[in-house]
């Protein structure tokens, strides 16, 4: 079995949801794609796909394997590009999109620095909180924060992102430090208004009835709410209450002791910061170098602390 070809076929079928569509894209008969998948499942000893006459769906093992395969195929493509590119310079136009708040802080400052290293590349940066259709709107890649929806995009995890309760030292001295999430009922909590997209509330890891822990969502209240996260951040810095913010937004203030994390023992598990891009057989050098540029900077703790 050609493992790499089998991995490519599995990814193609899983992302397209159809043996016929994947076979057509590769220019082979559906029966050939089916035999490749059968051989891969037999080799691994697990069922990756549930195939019926009407649809194809991933098993739990298949969903986990899909992410690993996408990452592996991306690494292989990058390795091939690095060899074949040789001394060739990155050129052309790079189109990037990122969430507005995160993009202003942690993508936009890197764009001029990347272009300084690659002056033959021109760059367009779109900052928007809507989920941009990369292929449909002609973008090369996107930076996304949080849990990713299922899609045909390839994702590379760049860093972890946690959500923390934070407040100023002055607020905590005045009102006391909460020791348990239930204590938030007695504090001024700065929350997103109901019109905002964050509807589940603040996430905490709490003891589960059957042992272990589980993630519980609470909706604390307070005298101030806003639909804009940056406003909540500013209010928190001004000492008006406790806010639940991402580490990418407050880590520099925590390092400078302008904000203090509270309830850290109950913090929910981190989600991720990713770069996502459409599947491509030959990734343009400018895109590959931009992704490596992000990975290099985001891997440095000092980057998030603004030092």
NUNU-901194 format. One record per residue (C-alpha): residue in three letters; x, y, z. Coordinates in steps of 0.02 Angstrom, whole numbers, plus 50000, padded with zeros to 5 digits. Last residue first. Layout:
BEGIN
+--------+-------+-------+-------+
| residu |    c1 |    c2 |    c3 |
+--------+-------+-------+-------+
|    Ala |     X |     Y |     Z |
...
+--------+-------+-------+-------+
***
This chain:
BEGIN
+--------+-------+-------+-------+
| residu |    c1 |    c2 |    c3 |
+--------+-------+-------+-------+
|    Unk | 50418 | 52105 | 51258 |
|    Unk | 50232 | 52117 | 51219 |
|    Unk | 50187 | 51976 | 51339 |
|    Unk | 50117 | 51872 | 51196 |
|    Unk | 50281 | 51883 | 51099 |
|    Unk | 50385 | 51843 | 51253 |
|    Unk | 50311 | 51669 | 51260 |
|    Unk | 50388 | 51629 | 51089 |
|    Unk | 50295 | 51498 | 50987 |
|    Unk | 50184 | 51632 | 50912 |
|    Unk | 50333 | 51713 | 50826 |
|    Unk | 50402 | 51558 | 50741 |
|    Unk | 50232 | 51486 | 50696 |
|    Unk | 50179 | 51652 | 50618 |
|    Unk | 50335 | 51660 | 50509 |
|    Unk | 50315 | 51477 | 50460 |
|    Unk | 50138 | 51516 | 50401 |
|    Unk | 50200 | 51669 | 50305 |
|    Unk | 50340 | 51566 | 50224 |
|    Unk | 50217 | 51434 | 50164 |
|    Unk | 50101 | 51566 | 50094 |
|    Unk | 50240 | 51658 | 50001 |
|    Unk | 50306 | 51493 | 49932 |
|    Unk | 50142 | 51454 | 49849 |
|    Unk | 50069 | 51287 | 49908 |
|    Unk | 50076 | 51152 | 49775 |
|    Unk | 49945 | 51015 | 49794 |
|    Unk | 49827 | 51131 | 49883 |
|    Unk | 49704 | 51106 | 50022 |
|    Unk | 49630 | 51272 | 50073 |
|    Unk | 49708 | 51365 | 50219 |
|    Unk | 49692 | 51375 | 50407 |
|    Unk | 49807 | 51457 | 50535 |
|    Unk | 49760 | 51411 | 50710 |
|    Unk | 49750 | 51482 | 50886 |
|    Unk | 49685 | 51347 | 51001 |
|    Unk | 49569 | 51301 | 51143 |
|    Unk | 49630 | 51294 | 51320 |
|    Unk | 49552 | 51188 | 51457 |
|    Unk | 49433 | 51285 | 51570 |
|    Unk | 49504 | 51388 | 51713 |
|    Unk | 49445 | 51328 | 51885 |
|    Unk | 49614 | 51332 | 51973 |
|    Unk | 49644 | 51502 | 51892 |
|    Unk | 49498 | 51579 | 51987 |
|    Unk | 49581 | 51751 | 51975 |
|    Unk | 49708 | 51824 | 51852 |
|    Unk | 49778 | 51995 | 51904 |
|    Unk | 49784 | 52144 | 51787 |
|    Unk | 49906 | 52290 | 51782 |
|    Unk | 50040 | 52172 | 51846 |
|    Unk | 50149 | 52205 | 51691 |
|    Unk | 50148 | 52019 | 51650 |
|    Unk | 49959 | 52017 | 51677 |
|    Unk | 49940 | 52168 | 51562 |
|    Unk | 50042 | 52081 | 51426 |
|    Unk | 49941 | 51922 | 51448 |
|    Unk | 49775 | 52012 | 51431 |
|    Unk | 49717 | 51995 | 51250 |
|    Unk | 49808 | 51837 | 51195 |
|    Unk | 49759 | 51761 | 51364 |
|    Unk | 49577 | 51775 | 51317 |
|    Unk | 49459 | 51874 | 51428 |
|    Unk | 49330 | 51848 | 51564 |
|    Unk | 49310 | 52017 | 51650 |
|    Unk | 49301 | 52067 | 51832 |
|    Unk | 49248 | 52244 | 51879 |
|    Unk | 49258 | 52431 | 51849 |
|    Unk | 49445 | 52446 | 51881 |
|    Unk | 49493 | 52550 | 51728 |
|    Unk | 49584 | 52399 | 51656 |
|    Unk | 49420 | 52302 | 51666 |
|    Unk | 49328 | 52441 | 51576 |
|    Unk | 49459 | 52439 | 51438 |
|    Unk | 49444 | 52251 | 51416 |
|    Unk | 49255 | 52261 | 51415 |
|    Unk | 49268 | 52396 | 51280 |
|    Unk | 49383 | 52284 | 51179 |
|    Unk | 49257 | 52143 | 51190 |
|    Unk | 49120 | 52243 | 51105 |
|    Unk | 48937 | 52197 | 51135 |
|    Unk | 48939 | 52282 | 51305 |
|    Unk | 48887 | 52247 | 51483 |
|    Unk | 48892 | 52349 | 51643 |
|    Unk | 48800 | 52333 | 51810 |
|    Unk | 48843 | 52151 | 51832 |
|    Unk | 48791 | 51976 | 51794 |
|    Unk | 48871 | 51806 | 51792 |
|    Unk | 48818 | 51680 | 51660 |
|    Unk | 48901 | 51516 | 51705 |
|    Unk | 48957 | 51376 | 51589 |
|    Unk | 49021 | 51213 | 51664 |
|    Unk | 49165 | 51111 | 51594 |
|    Unk | 49180 | 50942 | 51680 |
|    Unk | 49298 | 50868 | 51808 |
|    Unk | 49343 | 50698 | 51878 |
|    Unk | 49221 | 50601 | 51983 |
|    Unk | 49042 | 50548 | 51947 |
|    Unk | 48965 | 50712 | 52004 |
|    Unk | 49092 | 50815 | 51908 |
|    Unk | 49213 | 50936 | 51992 |
|    Unk | 49220 | 51104 | 51899 |
|    Unk | 49316 | 51171 | 51749 |
|    Unk | 49247 | 51344 | 51711 |
|    Unk | 49175 | 51423 | 51554 |
|    Unk | 49097 | 51597 | 51554 |
|    Unk | 48932 | 51614 | 51462 |
|    Unk | 48851 | 51511 | 51327 |
|    Unk | 48797 | 51659 | 51220 |
|    Unk | 48960 | 51729 | 51152 |
|    Unk | 48896 | 51797 | 50985 |
|    Unk | 48850 | 51969 | 51051 |
|    Unk | 48671 | 52034 | 51058 |
|    Unk | 48652 | 51968 | 51236 |
|    Unk | 48781 | 52090 | 51299 |
|    Unk | 48958 | 52031 | 51333 |
|    Unk | 48998 | 52036 | 51518 |
|    Unk | 49091 | 52143 | 51643 |
|    Unk | 49061 | 52060 | 51811 |
|    Unk | 49035 | 52168 | 51966 |
|    Unk | 49052 | 52044 | 52107 |
|    Unk | 48938 | 51952 | 52229 |
|    Unk | 48874 | 51824 | 52103 |
|    Unk | 49056 | 51798 | 52053 |
|    Unk | 49077 | 51701 | 52217 |
|    Unk | 48997 | 51550 | 52131 |
|    Unk | 49155 | 51535 | 52026 |
|    Unk | 49254 | 51497 | 52185 |
|    Unk | 49389 | 51595 | 52279 |
|    Unk | 49336 | 51769 | 52225 |
|    Unk | 49462 | 51904 | 52276 |
|    Unk | 49398 | 52048 | 52381 |
|    Unk | 49298 | 52203 | 52334 |
|    Unk | 49417 | 52350 | 52363 |
|    Unk | 49582 | 52257 | 52356 |
|    Unk | 49519 | 52157 | 52208 |
|    Unk | 49468 | 52315 | 52115 |
|    Unk | 49636 | 52398 | 52151 |
|    Unk | 49735 | 52246 | 52094 |
|    Unk | 49644 | 52256 | 51927 |
|    Unk | 49533 | 52113 | 51872 |
|    Unk | 49549 | 51953 | 51771 |
|    Unk | 49448 | 51796 | 51741 |
|    Unk | 49540 | 51688 | 51616 |
|    Unk | 49510 | 51613 | 51444 |
|    Unk | 49651 | 51509 | 51373 |
|    Unk | 49728 | 51507 | 51199 |
|    Unk | 49857 | 51381 | 51144 |
|    Unk | 49974 | 51416 | 51000 |
|    Unk | 50001 | 51393 | 50812 |
|    Unk | 49890 | 51244 | 50774 |
|    Unk | 49894 | 51208 | 50587 |
|    Unk | 49729 | 51182 | 50498 |
|    Unk | 49691 | 51116 | 50323 |
|    Unk | 49521 | 51171 | 50261 |
|    Unk | 49390 | 51044 | 50207 |
|    Unk | 49281 | 51093 | 50353 |
|    Unk | 49224 | 51039 | 50526 |
|    Unk | 49209 | 51192 | 50637 |
|    Unk | 49365 | 51252 | 50727 |
|    Unk | 49368 | 51279 | 50915 |
|    Unk | 49444 | 51445 | 50961 |
|    Unk | 49546 | 51576 | 50870 |
|    Unk | 49567 | 51586 | 50681 |
|    Unk | 49707 | 51651 | 50571 |
|    Unk | 49658 | 51638 | 50390 |
|    Unk | 49745 | 51583 | 50230 |
|    Unk | 49765 | 51617 | 50044 |
|    Unk | 49605 | 51717 | 50022 |
|    Unk | 49509 | 51715 | 49858 |
|    Unk | 49332 | 51749 | 49917 |
|    Unk | 49258 | 51578 | 49878 |
|    Unk | 49414 | 51484 | 49927 |
|    Unk | 49435 | 51571 | 50094 |
|    Unk | 49252 | 51587 | 50142 |
|    Unk | 49272 | 51714 | 50283 |
|    Unk | 49201 | 51673 | 50454 |
|    Unk | 49137 | 51841 | 50516 |
|    Unk | 49240 | 51934 | 50645 |
|    Unk | 49332 | 52033 | 50513 |
|    Unk | 49508 | 52098 | 50485 |
|    Unk | 49565 | 52081 | 50304 |
|    Unk | 49751 | 52097 | 50270 |
|    Unk | 49813 | 52121 | 50092 |
|    Unk | 49998 | 52089 | 50060 |
|    Unk | 50125 | 52121 | 49923 |
|    Unk | 50274 | 52004 | 49910 |
|    Unk | 50435 | 52055 | 49822 |
|    Unk | 50500 | 52135 | 49983 |
|    Unk | 50510 | 51969 | 50078 |
|    Unk | 50599 | 52004 | 50244 |
|    Unk | 50527 | 52180 | 50254 |
|    Unk | 50361 | 52105 | 50199 |
|    Unk | 50359 | 51993 | 50352 |
|    Unk | 50396 | 52139 | 50467 |
|    Unk | 50258 | 52242 | 50385 |
|    Unk | 50133 | 52100 | 50418 |
|    Unk | 50187 | 52059 | 50596 |
|    Unk | 50105 | 52211 | 50677 |
|    Unk | 49939 | 52168 | 50590 |
|    Unk | 49931 | 51990 | 50654 |
|    Unk | 49941 | 51998 | 50844 |
|    Unk | 49851 | 52152 | 50909 |
|    Unk | 49740 | 52210 | 50765 |
|    Unk | 49712 | 52031 | 50708 |
|    Unk | 49656 | 51971 | 50878 |
|    Unk | 49524 | 52106 | 50889 |
|    Unk | 49464 | 52094 | 50708 |
|    Unk | 49473 | 51907 | 50679 |
|    Unk | 49598 | 51863 | 50540 |
|    Unk | 49610 | 51865 | 50351 |
|    Unk | 49762 | 51853 | 50237 |
|    Unk | 49787 | 51884 | 50050 |
|    Unk | 49967 | 51867 | 49988 |
|    Unk | 50010 | 51942 | 49818 |
|    Unk | 50157 | 51881 | 49717 |
|    Unk | 50337 | 51839 | 49754 |
|    Unk | 50440 | 51730 | 49871 |
|    Unk | 50619 | 51719 | 49812 |
|    Unk | 50692 | 51564 | 49729 |
|    Unk | 50852 | 51503 | 49812 |
|    Unk | 50795 | 51326 | 49825 |
|    Unk | 50608 | 51323 | 49792 |
|    Unk | 50611 | 51137 | 49752 |
|    Unk | 50684 | 51090 | 49921 |
|    Unk | 50576 | 51205 | 50029 |
|    Unk | 50424 | 51163 | 49923 |
|    Unk | 50446 | 50976 | 49948 |
|    Unk | 50461 | 50998 | 50137 |
|    Unk | 50309 | 51112 | 50139 |
|    Unk | 50207 | 50985 | 50041 |
|    Unk | 50261 | 50847 | 50161 |
|    Unk | 50216 | 50955 | 50311 |
|    Unk | 50044 | 50993 | 50237 |
|    Unk | 50016 | 50808 | 50204 |
|    Unk | 50060 | 50770 | 50385 |
|    Unk | 49946 | 50906 | 50455 |
|    Unk | 49800 | 50850 | 50348 |
|    Unk | 49833 | 50669 | 50398 |
|    Unk | 49836 | 50711 | 50583 |
|    Unk | 49672 | 50807 | 50571 |
|    Unk | 49592 | 50665 | 50475 |
|    Unk | 49654 | 50536 | 50601 |
|    Unk | 49556 | 50619 | 50741 |
|    Unk | 49397 | 50622 | 50636 |
|    Unk | 49425 | 50443 | 50579 |
|    Unk | 49445 | 50379 | 50757 |
|    Unk | 49277 | 50455 | 50804 |
|    Unk | 49201 | 50384 | 50645 |
|    Unk | 49185 | 50497 | 50494 |
|    Unk | 49031 | 50503 | 50385 |
|    Unk | 48994 | 50450 | 50206 |
|    Unk | 48822 | 50469 | 50130 |
|    Unk | 48680 | 50393 | 50029 |
|    Unk | 48734 | 50216 | 49985 |
|    Unk | 48816 | 50197 | 50154 |
|    Unk | 48996 | 50217 | 50208 |
|    Unk | 49050 | 50240 | 50389 |
|    Unk | 49229 | 50300 | 50382 |
|    Unk | 49387 | 50272 | 50483 |
|    Unk | 49359 | 50095 | 50547 |
|    Unk | 49513 | 50034 | 50638 |
|    Unk | 49650 | 49904 | 50611 |
|    Unk | 49770 | 50029 | 50538 |
|    Unk | 49821 | 49920 | 50390 |
|    Unk | 49644 | 49857 | 50364 |
|    Unk | 49577 | 50035 | 50369 |
|    Unk | 49708 | 50091 | 50242 |
|    Unk | 49675 | 49943 | 50126 |
|    Unk | 49487 | 49974 | 50129 |
|    Unk | 49517 | 50159 | 50095 |
|    Unk | 49628 | 50121 | 49945 |
|    Unk | 49502 | 49994 | 49881 |
|    Unk | 49362 | 50122 | 49890 |
|    Unk | 49464 | 50251 | 49796 |
|    Unk | 49495 | 50123 | 49659 |
|    Unk | 49310 | 50079 | 49652 |
|    Unk | 49268 | 50264 | 49630 |
|    Unk | 49365 | 50261 | 49465 |
|    Unk | 49512 | 50380 | 49446 |
|    Unk | 49535 | 50561 | 49392 |
|    Unk | 49585 | 50629 | 49561 |
|    Unk | 49443 | 50755 | 49574 |
|    Unk | 49323 | 50627 | 49500 |
|    Unk | 49376 | 50497 | 49629 |
|    Unk | 49348 | 50620 | 49771 |
|    Unk | 49175 | 50668 | 49705 |
|    Unk | 49126 | 50485 | 49681 |
|    Unk | 49189 | 50430 | 49851 |
|    Unk | 49087 | 50568 | 49933 |
|    Unk | 49097 | 50675 | 50088 |
|    Unk | 49214 | 50798 | 50004 |
|    Unk | 49323 | 50820 | 50159 |
|    Unk | 49324 | 50637 | 50207 |
|    Unk | 49347 | 50573 | 50027 |
|    Unk | 49493 | 50690 | 49991 |
|    Unk | 49574 | 50660 | 50160 |
|    Unk | 49562 | 50470 | 50138 |
|    Unk | 49631 | 50480 | 49961 |
|    Unk | 49780 | 50585 | 50017 |
|    Unk | 49816 | 50465 | 50160 |
|    Unk | 49807 | 50316 | 50041 |
|    Unk | 49925 | 50404 | 49920 |
|    Unk | 50047 | 50434 | 50063 |
|    Unk | 50032 | 50254 | 50122 |
|    Unk | 50064 | 50174 | 49953 |
|    Unk | 50000 | 50000 | 50000 |
+--------+-------+-------+-------+
***
